[in-house]
Amino acid sequence: MNVLDAINTRRSVRKWQKRAVAKTTLNKILNAGRMAPSPLNSQPWHFSVIVDRKMIKTLAASAQHGAFAQSATVLIVVTIEQSAKVDTWLHEHDQHIYSGVCAIQNMWLAAWSLGIGGCWITIDRKATEKLLGVPRSHVLLGSLALGHPTGKVHKHLDDDRRPLSDMVTFDSFR
Ligand SMILES: Cc1cc2nc3c(=O)[nH]c(=O)nc-3n(C[C@H](O)[C@H](O)[C@H](O)COP(=O)(O)O)c2cc1C
């Protein structure tokens, strides 16, 4: 699957088979996260890979919009090291934090291209920090629930997204 096909066909998948994701596949997904861009190549992210059923269930239960994630076979929790090796100006602009979003999107697209369905799950900050023992120096970004999709994954509808003309301007904001 080429990059544009992956971008245009990817959907949020919220139902999964019980079958585990193979280690080699999981490694490819994690490596796609590793290859994400970051300011000054600081690579400030940490990927906590959760495969323990009980832990996945606990995190899913704490997520206001993610109870379904309890049936995911893998949950990748992404946190960012706040003292990332970037300069003050980049830090003031939170650029290190945003690079973690690039990592999540890379992993999501890589998973999709490998036949693995995923959904970004907004997990509860306090519950996650406590369960995983996230160091104080890290900020929680979110998580990616993954697994082999079950049921039909619907294609995007034409009106799923606002039209380009609604979101793009040239040369000035208006
Ligand atoms: C930052 C972010 C947070 C999200 N949090 C949730 C969530 O907590 N639960 C959920 O079901 N989907 C979540 N999503 C997925 C969006 O609902 C989904 O991407 C959007 O509806 C578009 O659908 P699509 O991914 O199939 O194109 C999140 C997506 C992003 C980018």
Ligand as a Chemical Component Dictionary entry (heavy atoms), coordinates in Angstrom:
data_LIG
# 
_chem_comp.id                   LIG 
_chem_comp.type                 NON-POLYMER 
_chem_comp.pdbx_formal_charge   0 
_chem_comp.three_letter_code    LIG 
# 
loop_
_chem_comp_atom.comp_id 
_chem_comp_atom.atom_id 
_chem_comp_atom.alt_atom_id 
_chem_comp_atom.type_symbol 
_chem_comp_atom.charge 
_chem_comp_atom.model_Cartn_x 
_chem_comp_atom.model_Cartn_y 
_chem_comp_atom.model_Cartn_z 
_chem_comp_atom.pdbx_ordinal 
LIG C1  C1  C 0 -6.389  13.361 19.241 1  
LIG C2  C2  C 0 -7.464  12.343 18.932 2  
LIG C3  C3  C 0 -8.211  11.809 19.973 3  
LIG C4  C4  C 0 -9.192  10.833 19.716 4  
LIG N1  N1  N 0 -9.847  10.240 20.777 5  
LIG C5  C5  C 0 -10.761 9.273  20.515 6  
LIG C6  C6  C 0 -11.404 8.592  21.593 7  
LIG O1  O1  O 0 -11.149 8.833  22.773 8  
LIG N2  N2  N 0 -12.329 7.644  21.279 9  
LIG C7  C7  C 0 -12.640 7.339  19.973 10 
LIG O2  O2  O 0 -13.500 6.476  19.759 11 
LIG N3  N3  N 0 -12.001 7.933  18.933 12 
LIG C8  C8  C 0 -11.070 8.891  19.169 13 
LIG N4  N4  N 0 -10.413 9.463  18.125 14 
LIG C9  C9  C 0 -10.696 9.025  16.733 15 
LIG C10 C10 C 0 -11.628 10.005 16.008 16 
LIG O3  O3  O 0 -12.926 9.909  16.541 17 
LIG C11 C11 C 0 -11.623 9.665  14.496 18 
LIG O4  O4  O 0 -10.320 9.771  14.013 19 
LIG C12 C12 C 0 -12.537 10.606 13.702 20 
LIG O5  O5  O 0 -13.888 10.430 14.063 21 
LIG C13 C13 C 0 -12.421 10.383 12.186 22 
LIG O6  O6  O 0 -12.693 9.031  11.833 23 
LIG P1  P1  P 0 -11.612 8.156  11.060 24 
LIG O7  O7  O 0 -10.399 8.013  11.970 25 
LIG O8  O8  O 0 -12.275 6.824  10.805 26 
LIG O9  O9  O 0 -11.244 8.859  9.787  27 
LIG C14 C14 C 0 -9.444  10.433 18.363 28 
LIG C15 C15 C 0 -8.679  10.981 17.325 29 
LIG C16 C16 C 0 -7.700  11.915 17.597 30 
LIG C17 C17 C 0 -6.844  12.441 16.460 31 
# 
loop_
_chem_comp_bond.comp_id 
_chem_comp_bond.atom_id_1 
_chem_comp_bond.atom_id_2 
_chem_comp_bond.value_order 
_chem_comp_bond.pdbx_ordinal 
LIG C1  C2  SING 1  
LIG C2  C3  SING 2  
LIG C2  C16 DOUB 3  
LIG C3  C4  DOUB 4  
LIG C4  N1  SING 5  
LIG C4  C14 SING 6  
LIG N1  C5  DOUB 7  
LIG C5  C6  SING 8  
LIG C5  C8  SING 9  
LIG C6  O1  DOUB 10 
LIG C6  N2  SING 11 
LIG N2  C7  SING 12 
LIG C7  O2  DOUB 13 
LIG C7  N3  SING 14 
LIG N3  C8  DOUB 15 
LIG C8  N4  SING 16 
LIG N4  C9  SING 17 
LIG N4  C14 SING 18 
LIG C9  C10 SING 19 
LIG C10 O3  SING 20 
LIG C10 C11 SING 21 
LIG C11 O4  SING 22 
LIG C11 C12 SING 23 
LIG C12 O5  SING 24 
LIG C12 C13 SING 25 
LIG C13 O6  SING 26 
LIG O6  P1  SING 27 
LIG P1  O7  DOUB 28 
LIG P1  O8  SING 29 
LIG P1  O9  SING 30 
LIG C14 C15 DOUB 31 
LIG C15 C16 SING 32 
LIG C16 C17 SING 33 
# 
